[in-house]
């Protein structure tokens, strides 16, 4: 379990530092398209590298979906959540360090890559958006790592869907779909970010839970009851605790 927790911590840290960092360090040069691909490609690489260890959830909403589908125990889920939030906080701290006098890097987002609503979308709109976007992410994760999926291709599907999600969400609220990704940078971005971060903690969890209830309908349609499940492992390998 310690190895799994370490993988989730490191994976979430790397996701925040490299993917959120792509926006913080260079959205003025690579644009929203570049940032979207940064998120997708980082998750794709993590899926095949740490997937065999922990399943590469690196997202509390994904872990909630897997928990509700009985892919992990309650104790495992709690350990994953602690590791993910710790990794997100470490990633946020690293971004803050790079944009401080120590790193002297200009924060191109003006808010350490935090999520927010404003001129482009209302708080209610952002809440619905995050539920729908997270639903899509967790729905895909559960199905492509589930009983009827083709082994070895799940990581590709998950990386691509995260890219598409960010193409939709970045212009509106910056795209969360991951409470740990949102909380880490917000913790170091000031009181405004922290006062709004609740939405990006709650809405993704709702989306993840809804996906967990929807996914079995399509697994049943595939006629695969009784086949061994490998929920949460994008590589198709079952790794013992």
Secondary structure, DSSP 8 states (H G I E B T S, - for coil): -HHHHHHHHHHHHHIIIIIIHHHHHHHHHHHHHHHHHHHHHHHHHHHHHTHHHH----SHHHHHHHHHTTSS-HHHHHHHHHHHHHHHHHHHHHHHHHTSTTT----TTSSTT----BTTB-HHHHHHHHHHHHHHHHHHHHHHTSTTS-TT-HHHHHHHHHHHHHHHHHHHH---S-HHHHHHHHHTT-HHHHHHHHHHHHHHHHHHHHHHHHHHHHHHHTT-TTS---TT-TTS-----
